[in-house]
Amino acid sequence: MASAPSWRSASSSRRPQVSNSSQARQLKLKRLHSTRVVAASASSSAPSTQPLRVVIAGGGICGGLILALLRNHIVFGEQEDNATQEIHIRCFERTPKGKGPPGLNLLLNANGVATLSDTDTELADAVKKVGLEVRRWSARDMTGNVMYDIHDAVCDGLADGVGLRTRWDDVQRTIRQFAPQDAIEWDADVVGYEYKGEGSSRHMLVNVLHKATNVEETVEADILIATDGRYSRVRAQVEGGELPAPHVLGVSDFRVLVPDTTGGAIDDLVRVYNAPDVDNLATRHPNLASDPTFEQVCMRGIARVGAMRIPAVTGSVNSEGDLIGIFGNVRIPRGGQLPDIARTSEAMRALFTPKSGESSLDEIGRFVLDSVVEHADEMHWERFQEVTPRMLDDKGQVLLLGDAAHAFCPSLGQGANMAIEDACVAASMLLSGVKQGASASQIAAAIAARRLPRVTRVGELSAYHAEHLEGPGGCEVAMQREANEWLGEGDNGVWRSSLRWLWSGWPRRHVSTVSLDVPMQSLPNLRDLPDPDPEVIAVNDAEVERASTSVPLVWEKSLDEWRDGRRRAYVHEPTREDRVVETKDGALRSSVSIFRPSEATAARGCYLQVHGGCFCFGDSGGQNDPRLQELANVHGLVVVSVDYPLVPESSHAQAVDAVKAALQWLALEGGADELGMESFGGICAGGESAGANLLLCALVRMRDSGIDVRAMLKSVNLVYGWYDLSLSDSTKNWGERRLMTNTAEYEWHAKLTCGSVDAKDPSVSPIYSDLSQMPPALFSVGTEDALVDDTLRCFEKFRAAGNEASVHIWPGAPHGVGHFGPHASTPLGMCARRATEAWICSFGVEGRS
């Protein structure tokens, strides 16, 4: 092995010249801290002789954890070894040594703890020693009325293991103790980078500022991993010079640690909700009532705290007696700021005093009120905000992790947990990539591919949950909805199903190998998915297939008989409004059904829906009424459903015209104003199955006519769409099994719909159209849907055409998941439905960027 280290600084000022080898060795340890991860190559091809050079920007939980997880593979630069492939790591942390995050409470959920345990048991055990277990999840109001109480999330089937209640500083210190000594270079800031070379020789020059000495250094690297938080300098450069503008939700978060004076009344995590008494604000707190934002916004949302006992650990800021960690939420204007007056003790008293007065408080309610009032000046405040996830730069060798990649609101407490998952996957796949002889861009892309779908979905669920805290429909209504979604009917509660997906199973399902043909862009390997939950397969076998096979094949009854039978099962919402709309020139018209939010819910956006039904079935009124009315009430959306004409009585082209008419009327010719939506956030259009086909065809036609559909719509929601009437491979090869519809039935429907038109004509199969200049889109499908390839192909073509797109792929889900059939209300179905609704609300009508 060469005596000189293979990774050097490309340039540095004021570097001392030392000739003595022992002194040089010490200088390397103290000054460069260059470390090497050693792993034998398992690739059949000859590994590269050039070590993989990695720079980590940020030595917090994510960056420090990568170092800690690789500790058993790290030796310092010149030590002899038998490795045939190596990784050199340098980690730069912008804060001085000994300075860290404030000693705030930290909730590590079951998924974060399980991922760490699955990756490194020794480190996980050490982290567990600085916290207490979280098993119980309960919620109540300030007077003691129980909203839900799950005594043990493991026994209840929500999680595979326990969570942890602890402190940021204790967890970070423990992780860093497991990292190699001097592996983190303190008070050193990664301030920029540039690429050099092309192809296999392409690398980066990373610019580092050592702030204590004002020394600038340039370091050669093959991968730059940014874990430097939501205000990441690296992310700013990846985005072209500025960080993306955050989407600020209507909630602000506060945290504070207070002495435990409860005598054991508070131990495991408990959430305490209050509906503030806004009606008596002017009488009881005239000073607060004079602030219009506080009176009209803060006091009209849910005031909530989470409280949990946290141990005082030796070395912590406070080391005498256990503490109660409090994290709380207050409503603020969407996109706005928390008014200064809301930070006061008087404001805390107003927000957390129930309408029944302080005399109605029970022991826990009294403790919460006293604590937030007494410690108001000590609170650490942050707004709920999020940015669009991004994990790679355009050239594929800058990898963003943690908040640098996917900062989202903390409503589900997943920020640190996602950083832990990121670090565990990254450390595992760095070693895996070295063993396979993968390139830097292949390794980075593989890590992003494993993580991006999950963090995107977690962010959407977090945004959806944040909406509860805004109190849509009134605080009492929102609190009841929160309880219902935790409890539901049996296991069908929305949060129970969502958290089961979030907390359990994932660590054992993630794969740490690198696929050498992973593309550079941060797209998931769409066809490499975890196995479905056995419960999902059981429902498919016992209920979905049985229901499908209990009815004749589609051609064995007349269309009129099918339609009459379906319509007899409709549930009609009495508040639904049916009307005919037409374009100003009178050339196009369409029937629509309109679902408005309840009187207590202010409309903030519009969702145009195109129903499914294989082009020959379905109606805008009756088919989806309960679901669409709920979408309107819960999320404050005016929902407009298009009643397009059906084949074979009308042509596919006429159905597309009906969708065009509704879009043009609503978005371009004053329809939104007619609906009283002069100041709403925007329009999201969505289609399901055949409806997704019709919507996409309509958008292509409108774009081709010169309309800027990207300006017309905030986004499109394309759900298990049928985009290729000549049949994709998954549809052709599906066979006779009837999970809703089999191959022969799709062939029959395709012939009925196309008539004399070629099935590959773009006018009926939009997969063959030019899909450029489209609005941002969400694609959704299940892996047990015969149309799965339609979604995967269309998503990939949509992205290749330069559009923004996300994809939800639900393992084991058949056609109709979340909307109809047995999986309309299973945990998987409800999770799919709520994840889509979260996307519609946080991105679709708000235009999150």
C-alpha positions in Angstrom: 0.0 0.0 0.0 1.3 3.5 -0.8 2.7 5.4 2.1 0.8 8.6 1.1 -2.9 8.7 1.6 -4.9 8.3 -1.6 -7.3 11.1 -0.6 -5.8 14.5 -0.1 -6.9 18.1 0.1 -6.9 19.6 -3.3 -5.8 22.9 -1.8 -5.5 24.5 1.6 -4.0 27.7 3.0 -1.6 27.9 6.0 -0.9 24.1 6.0 2.2 23.4 8.1 5.0 21.5 6.5 6.1 18.5 8.6 8.8 16.1 7.6 8.9 13.7 10.5 6.7 10.7 9.8 5.4 10.5 13.4 4.5 14.2 13.4 2.9 13.8 10.0 0.8 11.0 11.4 -0.4 13.1 14.2 -1.1 16.0 11.9 -3.2 13.7 9.8 -5.3 12.7 12.8 -5.8 16.1 14.1 -5.9 18.2 11.0 -7.4 16.1 8.2 -9.2 13.5 10.2 -9.3 11.5 6.9 -10.9 8.1 7.6 -11.3 5.1 5.4 -14.1 2.5 5.4 -12.8 -0.9 4.4 -14.9 -3.5 2.7 -13.9 -6.5 0.6 -15.3 -6.5 -2.9 -18.0 -9.0 -3.7 -18.4 -7.9 -7.3 -17.5 -10.3 -10.1 -15.9 -7.4 -11.9 -12.7 -5.9 -10.9 -13.2 -3.2 -8.4 -12.0 0.3 -8.9 -8.5 1.1 -7.6 -9.6 4.6 -6.7 -11.2 4.8 -3.3 -14.7 6.2 -3.0 -14.2 9.6 -1.4 -17.2 10.8 0.6 -17.7 14.2 2.2 -20.5 14.6 4.8 -21.8 18.1 5.4 -23.3 18.0 8.9 -22.4 15.9 11.9 -25.8 15.9 13.6 -28.0 12.9 14.1 -28.0 11.8 10.4 -24.4 12.6 9.6 -23.1 11.4 13.0 -25.1 8.2 12.7 -23.5 7.3 9.3 -20.1 7.6 11.0 -21.2 5.6 14.0 -22.8 2.8 11.9 -19.6 2.5 9.9 -17.3 2.6 13.0 -16.3 -1.1 12.8 -15.1 -0.6 9.2 -13.1 2.6 9.7 -9.3 2.8 10.0 -7.1 5.9 9.6 -5.6 6.6 6.3 -2.2 4.9 6.3 -2.9 1.7 8.3 -2.1 -1.4 6.4 -5.0 -3.7 5.4 -6.0 -6.3 2.9 -8.9 -4.3 1.4 -9.5 -4.3 -2.3 -11.9 -1.4 -2.2 -12.1 1.4 0.2 -14.1 4.5 1.2 -12.6 7.6 2.6 -14.9 9.8 4.7 -14.5 13.4 6.0 -17.3 14.9 8.0 -17.6 18.7 8.6 -19.9 20.1 11.3 -20.5 23.9 11.2 -21.0 24.3 15.0 -18.0 24.4 17.4 -17.3 21.2 19.4 -19.5 21.1 22.5 -22.2 23.2 21.0 -25.3 21.4 20.0 -29.1 21.6 19.7 -31.1 22.9 22.7 -32.0 20.3 25.3 -35.5 19.8 23.9 -37.7 16.7 24.2 -37.4 14.3 21.3 -39.9 11.5 20.4 -38.3 8.6 18.6 -41.2 6.6 17.2 -41.2 2.8 16.8 -40.0 3.0 13.2 -36.9 5.0 14.1 -36.0 2.7 17.0 -36.7 -0.4 15.0 -34.6 0.7 12.1 -31.7 1.5 14.3 -32.1 -1.8 16.1 -32.2 -3.8 12.9 -29.0 -2.0 11.7 -26.9 -1.8 14.8 -28.1 -3.5 18.0 -25.2 -2.2 20.2 -25.8 1.4 19.2 -29.6 1.1 19.5 -29.2 -0.3 23.1 -27.0 2.7 24.0 -29.6 5.1 22.7 -32.4 3.4 24.5 -30.5 3.9 27.8 -30.9 7.7 27.5 -34.7 7.5 27.2 -37.9 5.8 28.4 -40.1 3.5 26.3 -43.2 4.8 24.5 -45.9 2.1 24.4 -49.1 4.0 25.2 -50.8 6.5 22.9 -53.7 8.4 24.4 -55.5 11.6 24.0 -57.9 13.6 26.1 -59.2 17.1 26.5 -58.3 19.5 29.3 -61.1 18.3 31.5 -60.2 14.6 31.3 -62.6 13.4 28.6 -60.8 10.6 26.8 -60.6 10.8 23.1 -58.7 7.5 22.5 -56.4 5.3 24.6 -54.2 2.7 23.1 -52.5 1.1 26.1 -49.8 -0.8 24.1 -49.0 -0.1 20.5 -47.2 -3.4 20.1 -49.9 -5.5 21.6 -52.5 -3.5 19.6 -50.7 -4.5 16.4 -49.7 -0.9 15.4 -45.9 -1.4 15.9 -43.3 -4.1 16.0 -41.5 -2.4 18.9 -41.5 0.4 21.3 -40.7 4.1 20.7 -38.5 6.2 22.9 -39.0 9.5 24.8 -35.8 11.3 25.3 -33.8 14.5 24.5 -32.1 15.8 21.4 -28.8 16.5 23.1 -28.7 13.1 24.8 -29.4 11.2 21.6 -26.9 13.2 19.6 -24.2 12.9 22.2 -24.7 9.1 22.4 -24.5 8.7 18.6 -21.3 10.8 18.4 -19.7 8.7 21.2 -20.0 5.7 18.8 -18.3 7.5 15.9 -14.5 7.2 15.6 -12.6 9.7 17.7 -12.0 12.9 15.8 -14.1 11.7 12.9 -16.0 15.0 12.9 -14.2 18.2 12.0 -15.9 20.9 14.1 -16.5 24.6 13.3 -16.1 23.7 9.6 -18.8 24.7 7.1 -19.3 23.1 3.6 -19.9 26.3 1.6 -20.0 25.0 -1.9 -18.9 22.5 -4.5 -18.1 22.2 -8.2 -17.8 19.2 -10.6 -14.6 18.4 -12.4 -14.1 15.8 -15.2 -16.6 13.7 -17.1 -17.7 10.1 -17.1 -16.0 7.7 -14.8 -13.4 10.4 -13.8 -16.0 13.0 -12.8 -15.6 14.1 -9.2 -16.2 17.2 -7.1 -14.1 19.8 -5.4 -15.9 20.6 -2.1 -15.2 24.0 -0.5 -14.9 24.0 3.3 -14.4 27.0 5.6 -12.7 26.3 8.9 -14.3 29.1 10.8 -12.1 29.2 13.9 -9.0 29.9 11.8 -10.7 31.4 8.8 -8.9 28.7 6.7 -10.4 27.7 3.4 -9.9 24.2 2.1 -10.9 22.4 -1.1 -11.5 18.7 -0.8 -11.8 16.1 -3.6 -14.9 13.9 -3.3 -16.9 11.4 -5.4 -20.1 11.8 -3.2 -21.1 14.8 -1.2 -23.7 13.8 1.4 -25.6 16.8 2.8 -27.1 16.3 6.3 -26.8 19.9 7.2 -30.5 20.6 8.0 -33.4 22.4 6.5 -31.2 25.5 5.9 -28.6 23.5 4.0 -26.1 25.4 2.0 -25.6 22.3 -0.2 -29.4 22.1 -1.0 -29.3 25.8 -1.9 -26.6 25.2 -4.5 -28.4 22.0 -5.8 -31.5 24.2 -6.3 -29.6 26.8 -8.3 -28.5 29.2 -5.5 -31.5 29.5 -3.2 -33.4 27.1 -1.0 -36.9 26.3 -2.3 -39.6 28.4 -0.7 -41.2 26.4 2.1 -44.9 25.7 2.2 -46.0 27.1 5.5 -49.0 25.3 7.0 -51.5 26.9 9.4 -49.9 25.6 12.6 -47.0 26.7 14.8 -45.2 24.3 17.2 -43.6 25.0 20.6 -41.4 22.9 22.9 -40.3 23.3 26.4 -39.0 21.1 29.3 -40.5 21.6 32.7 -40.0 19.9 36.1 -42.1 16.9 36.8 -44.5 17.8 39.5 -47.3 15.5 38.5 -46.6 12.7 41.0 -46.8 10.1 38.3 -50.0 11.4 36.6 -48.0 11.9 33.4 -45.6 9.2 32.3 -46.0 7.7 28.8 -47.0 10.1 26.0 -50.4 11.8 26.4 -51.9 14.3 24.1 -54.2 17.0 25.6 -56.6 18.9 23.4 -58.5 22.1 23.9 -61.1 24.1 22.0 -60.3 27.7 23.0 -63.1 29.8 24.4 -63.1 32.5 21.6 -66.6 33.7 22.5 -65.5 35.1 25.9 -62.0 36.3 24.8 -63.0 40.0 24.7 -64.4 39.8 28.3 -61.6 37.7 29.9 -58.6 39.0 27.8 -59.4 42.3 26.1 -55.7 42.8 25.3 -55.6 39.6 23.3 -58.9 40.3 21.6 -57.5 43.5 20.2 -55.1 41.4 18.0 -57.1 40.3 15.0 -54.8 37.4 14.1 -54.9 36.0 17.6 -58.7 36.4 17.9 -59.6 35.2 14.4 -57.0 32.5 13.8 -55.2 31.3 16.9 -58.3 31.1 19.1 -60.3 29.3 16.3 -58.0 26.3 15.9 -57.2 23.4 18.2 -54.7 24.1 21.0 -52.9 20.9 21.7 -49.9 19.7 23.8 -48.2 16.3 24.0 -46.6 15.6 27.4 -44.3 12.8 28.4 -41.9 12.1 31.3 -38.2 12.2 30.3 -35.3 11.0 32.4 -32.6 13.4 33.5 -29.4 11.8 32.1 -25.9 12.5 33.4 -24.3 15.0 31.1 -27.6 16.7 30.1 -28.3 20.4 30.6 -30.6 19.5 33.5 -29.5 16.5 35.5 -31.6 16.7 38.7 -35.0 15.0 38.7 -37.1 13.8 35.8 -38.6 16.3 33.5 -41.9 16.6 31.5 -41.3 17.2 27.8 -44.0 19.3 26.4 -44.6 19.9 22.7 -47.6 22.0 21.6 -49.4 23.4 18.6 -51.3 26.6 18.0 -53.1 27.6 14.8 -51.6 30.5 12.7 -52.5 31.9 9.3 -51.5 29.7 6.4 -48.2 31.1 5.1 -48.2 33.6 7.9 -46.5 34.2 11.2 -47.3 33.6 14.8 -48.4 36.9 16.3 -46.0 38.1 19.0 -48.8 38.3 21.5 -49.4 34.5 21.2 -46.0 33.9 22.9 -47.2 35.4 26.2 -48.4 33.8 29.4 -51.7 35.5 29.0 -52.1 34.0 25.5 -51.2 30.5 26.8 -53.9 30.9 29.4 -56.5 31.9 26.9 -55.6 29.1 24.5 -55.6 26.3 27.0 -58.5 27.3 29.2 -61.6 25.2 28.2 -65.0 26.8 27.6 -66.1 25.4 30.9 -63.5 27.4 32.8 -60.5 26.6 34.9 -62.6 25.0 37.6 -63.4 22.1 35.2 -59.7 21.2 34.8 -58.6 17.8 36.1 -55.2 17.1 37.5 -53.4 16.7 34.1 -55.3 19.7 32.6 -54.3 21.9 35.5 -50.6 20.8 35.2 -50.7 21.6 31.4 -52.2 25.0 31.9 -49.9 26.0 34.7 -46.8 24.7 32.8 -47.5 26.6 29.6 -48.4 29.8 31.4 -45.4 29.7 33.8 -42.8 28.7 31.1 -44.1 30.7 28.1 -40.9 32.7 28.0 -38.8 29.6 27.7 -40.6 28.0 24.8 -38.9 27.2 21.5 -41.2 28.0 18.6 -41.3 26.9 15.0 -43.9 27.1 12.2 -45.1 23.9 10.5 -43.4 24.1 7.1 -42.3 21.7 4.5 -40.5 21.6 1.2 -40.8 19.3 -1.8 -38.5 16.3 -1.2 -35.3 16.1 -3.2 -32.5 13.7 -2.7 -30.1 14.1 -5.6 -28.6 16.8 -7.7 -28.9 16.8 -11.5 -25.6 14.9 -11.9 -26.3 12.4 -9.3 -23.3 12.7 -6.9 -24.8 15.0 -4.3 -27.0 13.1 -2.0 -29.4 15.0 0.3 -30.5 13.3 3.5 -32.6 14.3 6.6 -34.0 17.8 6.7 -31.8 18.9 3.9 -33.7 16.5 1.6 -37.2 16.4 3.1 -38.0 18.9 5.8 -41.6 18.4 6.7 -43.9 19.5 9.5 -43.5 17.7 12.8 -47.2 16.7 13.3 -46.3 13.0 13.4 -42.9 13.5 15.1 -41.1 11.9 12.1 -38.2 14.4 11.4 -35.6 12.6 13.5 -37.0 9.2 12.6 -36.7 9.8 8.9 -33.1 11.1 9.5 -32.3 7.8 11.3 -33.9 5.7 8.5 -31.9 7.8 5.9 -28.6 7.2 7.8 -29.2 3.5 8.2 -30.0 3.0 4.6 -27.1 5.2 3.4 -24.5 3.4 5.6 -25.7 0.0 4.5 -25.8 0.9 0.9 -22.4 2.6 0.9 -20.8 -0.6 2.0 -23.0 -2.7 -0.4 -22.0 -0.4 -3.3 -18.3 -0.7 -2.4 -18.6 -4.5 -2.4 -20.2 -4.5 -5.8 -17.8 -2.1 -7.4 -20.6 0.4 -8.1 -19.9 3.9 -9.2 -20.6 7.0 -7.0 -23.7 8.0 -9.0 -25.1 4.4 -8.8 -24.7 4.3 -5.0 -26.2 7.7 -4.5 -29.1 6.9 -6.9 -29.8 3.6 -5.2 -30.0 5.3 -1.8 -32.4 7.9 -3.1 -34.5 5.3 -4.8 -35.0 3.4 -1.6 -35.8 6.5 0.5 -37.7 9.0 -1.8 -41.1 7.2 -2.0 -41.2 6.6 1.7 -40.2 10.1 2.8 -42.6 11.6 0.3 -45.5 9.7 1.7 -44.5 10.4 5.3 -44.5 14.1 4.5 -47.9 13.9 2.9 -49.3 12.1 6.0 -47.7 14.7 8.2 -49.3 17.6 6.3 -52.7 15.8 6.4 -52.5 15.4 10.2 -51.5 19.1 10.6 -54.8 20.0 9.1 -56.6 18.5 12.0 -54.9 21.0 14.3 -56.3 23.9 12.2 -59.7 22.8 13.4 -61.6 22.6 10.0 -65.3 22.6 10.6 -64.8 23.9 14.2 -62.6 22.7 17.0 -65.1 20.3 18.5 -65.8 18.7 15.1 -62.1 18.4 14.3 -61.4 16.8 17.7 -64.1 14.3 17.2 -62.7 13.5 13.8 -59.3 13.0 15.3 -60.8 10.5 17.8 -62.7 8.7 15.1 -59.7 8.3 12.8 -57.7 6.8 15.7 -60.4 4.4 16.7 -62.6 4.0 13.6 -64.6 0.8 13.3 -62.5 -2.1 14.3 -59.1 -1.7 12.6 -60.3 0.7 10.0 -59.5 3.9 11.8 -57.5 6.1 9.4 -54.6 6.9 11.8 -54.4 3.3 13.0 -53.9 2.1 9.5 -51.6 4.9 8.6 -49.4 4.5 11.7 -49.4 0.7 11.2 -47.8 1.3 7.8 -45.5 4.0 9.3 -44.3 2.2 12.4 -44.2 -1.5 11.5 -42.5 -3.7 8.9 -40.4 -1.2 7.1 -37.0 -1.8 8.6 -37.1 -5.5 7.7 -38.3 -4.7 4.2 -35.7 -2.2 3.1 -33.0 -3.6 0.9 -29.4 -2.5 1.3 -28.0 -3.7 -2.0 -27.2 -1.5 -5.0 -28.7 -2.1 -8.4 -25.9 -1.3 -10.9 -28.4 -0.2 -13.5 -30.2 2.3 -11.3 -30.7 5.6 -13.3 -29.0 8.7 -12.0 -32.3 10.6 -11.5 -34.0 10.1 -8.1 -36.8 7.8 -9.4 -37.7 4.7 -7.4 -37.1 1.3 -8.8 -40.8 1.0 -9.4 -40.9 -2.7 -9.9 -38.7 -3.6 -6.9 -41.2 -3.4 -4.0 -41.7 -5.0 -0.7 -44.0 -8.1 -0.4 -47.6 -7.3 0.4 -48.9 -7.6 3.9 -50.4 -11.1 4.4 -53.7 -9.5 5.6 -54.0 -7.7 2.3 -53.6 -10.9 0.3 -56.1 -12.6 2.6 -58.7 -9.9 1.8 -57.9 -10.2 -1.9 -58.5 -14.0 -1.8 -61.5 -14.1 0.6 -63.4 -11.0 -0.4 -62.2 -9.2 -3.6 -62.0 -12.3 -5.8 -65.2 -13.8 -4.3 -67.1 -10.6 -4.9 -65.8 -10.3 -8.4 -66.6 -14.0 -9.3 -70.0 -13.8 -7.8 -71.3 -11.7 -10.7 -71.4 -12.6 -14.4 -68.7 -11.6 -16.9 -69.4 -8.2 -18.4 -70.7 -9.5 -21.7 -73.1 -11.9 -20.1 -75.6 -9.1 -19.2 -76.7 -6.1 -21.2 -75.2 -2.7 -20.4 -78.6 -1.5 -19.3 -78.9 -4.3 -16.8 -75.4 -3.6 -15.4 -76.1 0.1 -15.1 -79.5 -0.3 -13.4 -78.0 -2.7 -10.9 -75.1 -0.3 -10.1 -77.5 2.6 -9.8 -79.7 0.8 -7.3 -76.7 0.7 -5.0 -76.0 4.4 -5.2 -76.2 6.6 -2.1 -77.3 10.1 -3.0 -76.2 13.1 -0.9 -79.1 15.5 -0.4 -76.9 18.6 -0.6 -75.5 17.6 -4.0 -76.2 20.1 -6.8 -76.6 18.9 -10.4 -76.3 21.3 -13.2 -75.3 21.7 -16.9 -72.3 23.9 -17.7 -71.1 25.0 -21.1 -68.2 27.0 -22.6 -68.8 30.7 -23.5 -68.9 29.9 -27.2 -71.5 27.2 -26.7 -69.4 24.7 -28.5 -69.0 22.3 -25.5 -71.2 21.4 -22.6 -71.2 18.9 -19.7 -73.3 17.8 -16.8 -71.7 18.1 -13.4 -72.4 17.4 -9.8 -71.2 19.8 -7.2 -70.4 19.0 -3.6 -69.8 22.0 -1.3 -68.2 22.1 2.1 -70.5 22.2 5.1 -71.4 25.7 6.4 -68.8 25.4 9.2 -66.0 24.7 6.8 -64.6 27.6 4.7 -63.8 26.6 1.1 -60.1 27.0 0.2 -59.8 25.2 -3.1 -61.6 23.2 -5.8 -61.2 19.5 -6.9 -62.6 18.5 -10.3 -63.2 14.7 -10.4 -63.7 12.4 -13.4 -65.2 9.1 -12.3 -64.2 5.6 -13.5 -66.3 2.8 -14.9 -64.5 1.4 -18.0 -66.0 4.2 -20.1 -69.4 2.5 -20.2 -70.5 2.7 -16.5 -70.8 5.4 -13.9 -72.4 8.7 -13.0 -71.2 11.9 -11.4 -74.2 11.8 -9.0 -74.7 8.8 -6.7 -71.6 6.7 -7.6 -69.2 8.5 -5.3 -71.4 10.9 -3.3 -70.4 10.0 0.3 -66.7 10.0 -0.5 -66.8 13.3 -2.4 -69.0 15.0 0.2 -66.6 13.9 2.9 -63.7 15.3 0.8 -65.5 18.6 0.6 -66.4 18.8 4.3 -63.2 17.6 5.8 -60.8 19.4 3.6 -62.7 22.5 2.7 -62.9 21.8 -1.1 -65.6 22.5 -3.6 -65.8 19.2 -5.5 -67.0 19.2 -9.1 -67.7 15.8 -10.6 -68.0 15.5 -14.4 -70.9 13.4 -15.8 -69.5 12.5 -19.2 -71.5 10.5 -21.8 -70.8 6.8 -21.9 -69.8 4.4 -24.6 -71.1 2.9 -26.9 -74.0 5.3 -27.1 -71.4 8.1 -27.3 -67.8 8.0 -28.4 -64.6 8.3 -26.4 -64.0 11.7 -28.1 -67.4 13.0 -26.8 -66.5 11.9 -23.3 -63.2 13.8 -23.6 -65.2 16.9 -24.8 -67.3 16.8 -21.7 -64.2 16.8 -19.5 -62.8 19.7 -21.6 -66.0 21.6 -21.2 -66.0 21.3 -17.4 -62.3 22.2 -17.2 -62.7 25.2 -19.4 -65.8 26.5 -17.7 -64.4 26.0 -14.2 -60.8 27.2 -14.6 -60.9 29.6 -17.6 -64.4 31.0 -18.0 -65.6 32.0 -14.5 -67.0 28.8 -13.2 -65.0 29.1 -10.0 -66.4 32.6 -9.5 -69.9 31.2 -9.9 -69.2 28.8 -7.2 -68.1 31.6 -4.8 -64.4 30.7 -5.1 -63.0 34.1 -6.0 -60.1 33.8 -3.5 -59.5 30.1 -3.2 -56.0 28.5 -3.5 -56.4 26.7 -6.8 -57.8 23.8 -8.8 -56.7 20.2 -8.7 -58.2 17.9 -11.3 -58.3 14.1 -10.7 -59.5 11.0 -12.5 -59.9 7.4 -11.5 -59.4 4.4 -13.9 -61.1 5.4 -17.1 -61.6 8.9 -15.7 -57.8 9.3 -15.5 -57.6 8.4 -19.2 -60.2 11.0 -20.1 -58.7 13.7 -18.0 -55.2 13.2 -19.5 -56.6 13.1 -23.0 -58.5 16.4 -22.3 -55.4 18.1 -21.0 -53.4 17.0 -24.0 -56.0 18.4 -26.4 -56.3 21.7 -24.5 -52.5 22.1 -24.5 -52.4 21.4 -28.2 -55.0 24.1 -28.7 -52.7 26.6 -27.1 -54.0 26.6 -23.6 -51.3 26.7 -20.8 -52.7 23.8 -18.7 -49.9 24.3 -16.2 -51.3 27.7 -15.4 -54.9 26.4 -15.5 -54.4 23.7 -12.8 -52.3 23.5 -9.7 -52.0 19.7 -10.2 -53.6 16.5 -11.4 -54.3 13.3 -9.4 -54.3 10.2 -11.6 -55.6 7.2 -9.8 -55.1 3.6 -11.2 -55.6 4.9 -14.7 -56.1 3.0 -17.9 -53.8 4.8 -20.4 -53.2 2.1 -23.0 -56.3 0.6 -24.6 -54.0 -1.7 -26.6 -53.2 -3.3 -23.2 -50.0 -3.0 -21.3 -48.1 -6.2 -20.5 -49.5 -6.4 -17.0 -53.1 -6.3 -18.4 -52.3 -8.8 -21.3 -50.6 -11.2 -18.9 -53.1 -10.9 -16.1 -55.1 -13.9 -17.2 -58.4 -15.2 -15.9 -58.2 -14.2 -12.3 -60.9 -11.7 -11.4 -59.6 -9.1 -8.9 -62.2 -6.7 -10.2 -61.5 -7.2 -13.9 -59.5 -9.8 -15.9 -57.7 -9.7 -19.2 -60.7 -10.9 -21.3 -63.0 -8.2 -19.8 -60.4 -5.5 -20.5 -60.2 -6.6 -24.1 -64.0 -6.4 -24.4 -64.1 -2.9 -22.9 -61.2 -1.7 -25.1 -63.0 -2.9 -28.3 -66.3 -1.3 -27.1 -64.5 2.0 -26.3 -62.2 2.3 -29.4 -64.8 1.2 -32.0 -63.0 1.9 -35.4 -60.2 3.9 -33.8 -56.8 2.1 -33.4 -56.2 1.2 -29.8 -52.8 2.8 -30.0 -54.1 6.1 -31.3 -53.1 8.8 -28.8 -56.6 10.2 -28.9 -57.8 7.1 -26.9 -54.5 5.9 -25.4 -52.8 9.0 -23.9 -49.6 6.9 -23.1 -48.8 7.4 -26.8 -49.2 11.2 -26.6 -46.7 13.9 -26.2 -47.0 14.5 -22.4 -44.8 17.6 -22.1 -45.9 20.8 -20.4 -48.4 19.1 -18.0 -49.2 20.2 -14.5 -47.5 18.4 -11.5 -49.1 15.0 -11.0 -49.6 12.3 -8.5 -49.9 8.7 -9.9 -51.4 5.9 -7.7 -51.8 2.2 -8.3 -51.6 -1.2 -6.5 -49.3 -4.0 -7.4 -52.3 -6.4 -7.7 -54.0 -4.2 -10.3 -54.1 -5.5 -13.9 -53.4 -1.9 -14.9 -50.3 -1.5 -12.8 -48.0 -1.2 -15.9 -50.2 1.6 -17.2 -49.4 3.7 -14.2 -45.7 2.8 -14.1 -45.2 3.5 -17.8 -47.2 6.7 -17.8 -45.4 8.0 -14.7 -42.0 7.3 -16.2 -43.0 9.0 -19.5 -44.5 11.9 -17.6 -41.3 12.5 -15.8 -39.2 12.0 -18.9 -41.2 14.7 -20.6 -39.9 17.2 -18.0 -43.0 17.3 -15.7 -43.1 17.1 -11.9 -44.6 13.8 -10.7 -44.9 11.6 -7.6 -46.1 8.0 -7.4 -47.8 6.0 -4.7 -47.5 2.2 -5.2 -49.5 0.1 -2.8 -48.1 -3.5 -2.3 -50.9 -6.0 -2.7 -53.6 -3.5 -3.6 -56.1 -4.4 -6.4 -58.0 -2.0 -8.7 -60.2 0.4 -6.8 -58.1 0.5 -3.6 -59.4 3.2 -1.3 -62.4 3.9 -3.4 -64.6 0.9 -4.0 -64.7 -2.8 -3.3 -63.5 -4.5 -0.1 -60.3 -2.4 0.0 -62.3 0.8 0.1 -62.3 0.5 3.9 -59.5 -1.8 4.9 -56.5 -0.3 6.6 -54.6 -0.4 3.3 -57.5 1.2 1.5 -58.0 4.0 4.0 -54.2 4.6 4.1 -54.2 4.9 0.3 -57.2 7.2 0.3 -55.9 9.5 3.0 -52.5 9.7 1.5 -54.0 10.8 -1.8 -56.2 13.4 0.0 -53.2 14.7 1.9 -51.4 15.2 -1.4 -54.5 16.9 -2.9 -54.7 19.3 0.0 -51.1 20.1 0.7 -49.9 20.2 -3.0 -52.9 20.0 -5.2 -54.8 23.1 -4.3 -52.1 25.0 -2.3 -49.4 24.6 -4.9 -46.7 23.4 -2.5 -43.2 23.9 -3.8 
